[in-house]
Amino acid sequence: MTDAEFFRRQAAKCATLAQQTQDEESRQRYLRLEQTYRHLAESEDQLVGQTTAFARASKSTPAP
């Protein structure tokens, strides 16, 4: 499992907990955590994409 997948699973768990809780403060906290995990997943996807692109570029550029 990639880090992004882990973060998405955590976000889904938080969304479920937010729906199940009766306490409004807890619900809001779970929803904020869900947003945070989704943001982390998106950031991780971007980071991995940039790293992969850099690695490809490094392989195609001969060393001096």
Buried (B, 14 or more C-beta within 10 A) or exposed (E): EEBBEBBBEBBEBBBEBBEEBEEEEEBEBBBEBBEBBBEBBEEBBEEEEEEEEEEEEEEEEEEE
